[in-house]
Amino acid sequence: MSTKRHYYDDAYLRQFSARVVASSERNGQPAIALDQSAFYPEGGGQPADHGLLQGQEVVDVQSDPDGLVWHVLGQPLQVAVGTLVHGEIDWARRFDHMQQHHGQHLLSAAFERLYELRTVSFHLGIQVVTIDLNARELTTAQIHAVEELTNQVIWENRPILARFVSAEELANIALRKPPSVSGPIRVVSVPDFDHSACGGTHPHSTGGVGVVHIRRWDRRGDSVRVEFACGARAMRDLRVKNALLMRLSGSLSVGTEELELAVSRIRESEDQVSKELAEARGQLLIREANALAEQAILVGDIRFVKLQSPARSLEELRTLAQLIASHGCVAILAMATDKGHLIIARGPGIPVDSNAILKSALAAFGGRGGGRPELAQGGIADASQVPALLEQAGRVLEQVRM
């Protein structure tokens, strides 16, 4: 026996009564099969309906190969086979899915009609709805043209005809793509615009979709993914974006139409400030290196600087070490952040192998690193050991030069 599916005849039916024909479990949850149902089972890219069955929450709906529709419940429902039960659809969820699903039909038809771009996949999620097109790229002008044509068809409020057709009738219908199932084929049509084989739920007319709003698009391998929103989702998305624009324009004391130019000016100013800051930091590093080089101590015939630096970027620490080394010194600099860091640099012509000293010092602490005789860097996991690491590096240098 199979379940009679009311949504085929009336997608707006919200409540119904039916008799229990079986009870079982699906994926460890209690489930009830009925002789008839208005609940849509997951399929064709459209998620399952939710709602109530005899007061218990319906958390999923699935169909089996025999055509039974199983209503998966949040809690067990103790009813015998033959019992009459009452079902109620979560209408907000159902209508949202109807808007998104039929909006996808219209959007896909518009892409195909205007640019011969075929939809190769469709995803309807809780937050995001997407189609993937067999395209290498899309232009903004193409997106706008498709969006305008789709909404024109919506606002014309054309009727939507959903019906099962015979093989003879199907042969005379120009389907947008061949059906993926065998047996009786249900066709959803919008006059003079689209004919699609589909078992999902749809509004009575295109006006029920409300509006289609394309949010973004990007290339995914050999296809382009288009993200969009329909109806109430589109309204919420545009409301959030409008509120954001209002807050931004208010904070910058400009109109929304001047916002892009204002942001551009801010970025230019930020770039200039960043450049000036980098130059100033560079000058400070030079002065710091000069002062440290003047305080260098002798180990044999080598002048060297040993210092635990305050936290800064590794790039700055490396630059400081190289600046100190340029004064004819060996610089041994350490720093503690989330771990310990050690950098060793030597000046031109100094017969010291920075890499050898680094590796010898790190070995005592299980650290890792490497580099060249002129410059080497590495680290240890335990930042608290940085002072000991610095002292060890100094001892290695002394042993080399004594």
C-alpha positions in Angstrom: 0.0 0.0 0.0 1.2 3.6 -0.7 0.3 6.8 1.0 -2.1 9.2 -0.8 -0.2 12.5 -1.0 -2.5 15.5 -0.6 0.2 18.1 -1.5 0.0 16.9 -5.1 -3.6 18.2 -5.3 -3.4 21.1 -2.8 -0.1 22.4 -1.6 -2.0 24.9 0.6 -3.7 22.2 2.7 -2.4 22.7 6.3 -4.4 20.2 8.4 -5.8 16.8 7.7 -6.9 13.5 9.3 -5.5 10.1 8.4 -5.3 6.5 9.7 -2.1 4.8 10.9 -1.1 2.0 8.7 2.3 1.1 10.3 4.7 2.2 13.0 8.4 1.6 13.2 11.7 3.4 13.7 13.9 5.3 11.2 17.5 6.0 12.2 16.6 5.2 15.8 13.6 7.5 16.0 9.9 6.6 16.2 8.1 6.9 12.9 4.4 6.5 11.8 3.1 5.8 8.3 -0.3 7.0 7.3 -2.8 6.1 4.6 -2.8 9.7 3.4 -0.8 12.8 4.3 -0.2 16.4 3.5 3.4 16.3 4.7 6.0 16.6 2.0 8.8 13.9 2.3 12.3 15.1 1.5 13.2 14.7 -2.2 14.1 16.5 -5.4 16.2 19.0 -3.5 13.4 20.2 -1.3 13.6 19.5 2.5 10.9 17.6 4.3 8.0 19.3 6.0 7.8 19.6 9.7 4.7 20.0 11.9 2.6 18.1 14.4 1.0 14.7 14.3 -1.5 14.0 17.1 0.2 16.8 19.1 3.7 15.2 18.7 6.4 17.1 16.8 7.2 15.8 13.3 11.0 16.3 12.8 11.4 14.6 9.4 9.4 13.0 6.7 10.7 10.3 4.3 9.2 8.0 1.7 10.1 4.3 1.2 10.3 2.3 -2.1 6.8 1.1 -1.6 5.4 4.6 -1.6 4.6 4.9 2.1 5.3 8.2 3.7 6.9 7.9 7.1 6.5 10.7 9.7 9.5 10.7 12.0 8.6 12.0 15.5 10.5 13.7 18.2 8.8 11.5 20.8 7.0 8.1 20.6 3.3 8.2 19.7 1.4 5.2 21.2 -1.3 4.6 18.5 -2.5 1.3 17.0 -2.8 0.6 13.4 -6.1 1.9 12.1 -6.2 4.8 14.6 -7.4 8.1 13.2 -4.8 10.8 13.8 -4.7 14.6 13.1 -1.8 16.2 11.3 -0.8 19.9 11.0 1.8 21.3 8.7 4.4 23.9 9.9 3.0 26.3 7.3 5.8 28.9 7.6 8.4 26.3 6.7 6.2 24.8 3.9 5.5 28.2 2.3 9.1 29.2 2.5 10.1 26.0 0.7 7.4 26.7 -1.9 8.7 30.2 -2.5 12.4 29.1 -2.8 11.6 26.0 -4.9 9.5 27.7 -7.5 11.8 30.7 -7.5 14.5 28.3 -8.5 12.4 26.9 -11.4 11.9 30.5 -12.7 15.5 31.5 -12.2 16.8 28.4 -13.9 14.4 28.9 -16.8 15.5 32.6 -17.2 19.2 31.6 -17.3 18.4 29.0 -19.9 16.2 31.3 -22.0 18.5 34.3 -22.0 21.9 32.7 -22.1 21.4 28.9 -22.7 22.9 28.2 -19.3 21.7 24.9 -17.8 21.2 24.3 -14.1 23.2 21.2 -13.1 22.4 21.2 -9.4 20.1 22.8 -6.8 20.4 23.1 -3.0 17.7 24.4 -0.7 19.0 24.9 2.8 17.8 26.6 6.0 19.7 29.8 5.2 21.1 29.4 1.7 19.6 28.5 -1.7 21.9 27.9 -4.6 22.0 26.7 -8.2 25.1 25.6 -10.1 25.2 26.6 -13.8 27.2 25.0 -16.6 29.1 28.3 -17.1 32.7 29.4 -16.8 31.7 32.9 -15.6 28.9 35.4 -15.3 28.8 39.1 -15.7 26.9 41.6 -13.6 24.9 42.5 -16.6 23.8 38.9 -17.1 22.8 38.6 -13.5 20.7 41.7 -13.7 19.0 40.6 -16.9 18.1 37.2 -15.4 16.9 38.8 -12.1 14.7 41.2 -14.0 13.2 38.6 -16.3 12.5 36.3 -13.4 10.8 39.0 -11.3 8.8 40.1 -14.4 7.3 36.6 -14.6 6.6 36.6 -10.9 4.8 40.0 -10.9 2.7 39.0 -13.9 1.3 36.4 -11.5 1.1 33.7 -14.1 -0.8 30.5 -13.1 1.3 27.5 -12.0 -0.1 24.2 -13.3 1.1 21.0 -11.5 -0.2 17.7 -12.8 0.6 14.1 -13.7 0.8 13.6 -17.5 0.6 10.6 -19.7 3.4 9.5 -21.9 1.6 10.9 -24.9 1.1 14.3 -23.3 4.7 14.3 -22.1 5.9 13.8 -25.7 4.3 17.2 -26.6 5.7 19.2 -23.6 9.1 21.0 -24.0 10.6 20.0 -20.6 13.6 22.1 -19.5 15.4 18.9 -18.7 14.5 15.2 -19.0 12.8 13.5 -16.0 15.1 11.6 -13.6 12.4 9.1 -12.5 10.4 6.5 -14.3 6.7 5.9 -14.1 4.0 8.6 -13.9 5.6 12.1 -14.5 4.4 15.2 -12.7 5.0 18.3 -14.7 5.0 21.9 -13.2 4.3 24.5 -15.8 4.3 28.3 -16.1 2.6 29.2 -19.4 5.0 30.4 -22.1 8.0 30.2 -19.8 8.8 26.9 -18.1 7.9 23.2 -18.0 9.7 21.0 -15.4 9.3 17.5 -14.2 8.9 18.0 -10.4 7.3 16.3 -7.5 7.7 19.2 -5.1 5.3 21.8 -3.7 4.6 25.1 -5.5 2.4 28.2 -5.1 -0.8 28.4 -7.1 0.7 31.3 -9.2 4.1 32.9 -9.7 3.1 35.8 -7.6 3.4 33.6 -4.6 7.1 33.6 -5.0 7.1 37.3 -4.1 10.5 38.3 -5.4 13.8 36.7 -6.4 17.0 38.4 -5.2 20.4 37.2 -6.4 22.8 37.6 -3.4 26.1 36.6 -4.9 27.8 34.3 -7.4 31.2 32.7 -7.8 33.0 30.2 -9.9 33.3 26.6 -8.7 35.5 24.6 -11.0 33.7 24.2 -14.3 30.5 25.8 -13.0 29.2 29.0 -11.5 27.3 28.9 -8.2 24.5 31.4 -7.8 23.1 32.1 -4.3 19.7 33.7 -4.2 16.7 34.3 -1.9 13.0 34.4 -2.6 10.0 35.9 -0.9 10.3 36.4 2.8 13.9 35.3 2.8 14.7 38.0 0.2 12.9 40.6 2.3 14.8 39.7 5.4 18.1 39.7 3.6 17.5 43.1 2.0 16.3 44.5 5.4 19.5 43.4 7.1 21.6 44.9 4.3 19.7 48.1 4.3 20.1 48.5 8.0 23.8 47.9 7.6 24.1 50.6 4.9 22.1 53.0 7.1 24.4 52.4 10.1 27.6 52.8 7.9 26.4 55.9 6.2 25.4 57.4 9.5 28.7 56.7 11.1 30.5 58.3 8.2 28.0 61.2 7.9 27.3 60.6 4.2 24.3 59.4 2.2 24.1 55.8 1.2 24.8 56.8 -2.4 28.1 58.4 -1.3 29.2 55.4 0.9 31.4 53.7 -1.7 33.4 56.9 -2.3 33.7 57.5 1.5 35.0 54.0 2.1 37.5 54.5 -0.8 38.8 57.6 0.8 39.2 55.9 4.1 41.1 53.1 2.5 43.4 55.5 0.7 44.0 57.3 4.0 44.6 54.0 5.8 47.1 52.9 3.2 49.0 56.2 3.6 49.0 56.0 7.4 50.2 52.4 7.1 53.0 53.4 4.8 54.1 56.3 7.1 53.8 54.0 10.2 56.0 51.4 8.5 58.6 54.0 7.7 58.5 55.3 11.3 58.9 51.8 12.7 61.8 51.2 10.4 63.5 54.3 11.7 62.9 53.3 15.3 64.4 49.8 14.5 67.5 51.5 13.1 67.9 53.6 16.2 67.3 50.6 18.4 69.9 48.6 16.5 72.4 51.5 16.7 72.0 51.8 20.4 72.3 48.0 21.0 75.4 47.8 18.7 77.1 50.5 20.8 76.6 48.3 23.9 77.9 45.1 22.3 80.4 43.1 24.4 83.5 41.2 23.3 83.8 37.4 23.2 87.3 36.8 22.0 87.6 39.1 19.0 83.8 39.1 18.3 81.4 41.9 19.3 78.0 40.4 20.1 74.6 41.5 21.4 72.4 39.2 23.4 68.9 40.3 24.1 65.4 39.1 25.0 63.1 41.3 23.1 59.6 42.4 24.1 56.9 40.8 22.0 56.9 42.0 18.4 56.5 40.4 15.0 59.0 37.9 13.9 59.7 40.0 10.8 60.7 42.9 13.1 62.8 40.8 15.3 64.7 39.4 12.2 65.1 42.9 10.8 66.5 44.1 14.2 69.0 41.2 14.3 70.2 42.0 10.8 70.6 45.7 11.5 72.6 44.9 14.6 74.8 42.5 12.6 75.4 45.2 10.0 77.5 47.0 12.6 80.0 44.2 12.5 78.4 42.2 15.4 76.8 38.9 16.1 73.2 39.4 17.2 71.5 36.7 19.4 67.9 37.8 19.9 65.1 35.8 21.7 61.4 36.5 22.2 58.6 34.8 24.1 55.1 34.8 22.6 52.9 31.7 22.4 56.3 29.8 22.1 59.9 30.7 22.3 61.8 32.2 19.3 65.5 32.6 18.7 67.2 34.5 15.9 70.9 34.7 15.3 72.6 37.0 12.7 76.2 37.7 11.9 77.8 40.7 10.2 79.8 40.6 7.0 83.2 38.8 7.3 82.6 37.5 10.8 83.8 33.8 11.0 80.7 32.5 12.9 78.1 30.1 11.7 74.8 31.3 12.9 73.0 28.1 11.9 75.4 25.9 13.8 75.0 28.0 17.0 71.2 28.1 16.6 70.9 24.3 16.3 73.3 23.6 19.1 71.3 25.9 21.4 67.9 24.6 20.4 69.0 20.9 20.8 69.1 21.3 24.6 65.4 22.4 24.6 64.0 20.1 21.9 63.6 23.0 19.6 63.7 23.1 15.8 65.0 25.6 13.3 67.6 26.4 10.7 69.0 28.8 8.2 72.3 30.0 6.8 75.6 30.9 8.3 74.6 34.6 8.0 71.1 34.3 9.5 69.2 31.5 11.3 66.0 31.2 13.3 64.1 28.6 15.3 61.9 28.1 18.2 60.9 26.0 21.2 57.4 25.0 22.5 57.8 26.3 26.1 58.0 30.1 26.0 59.0 30.2 29.7 62.4 28.6 28.7 63.3 31.6 26.5 65.8 33.2 29.1 67.5 29.8 29.5 67.6 29.4 25.7 69.2 32.8 25.3 71.9 32.0 27.8 72.6 28.7 26.1 73.1 30.4 22.8 75.5 32.9 24.4 77.5 30.0 25.9 77.7 28.2 22.6 79.1 31.4 21.0 81.6 31.8 23.8 82.7 28.2 23.4 83.2 28.7 19.7 85.4 31.9 20.2 87.3 30.9 23.3 
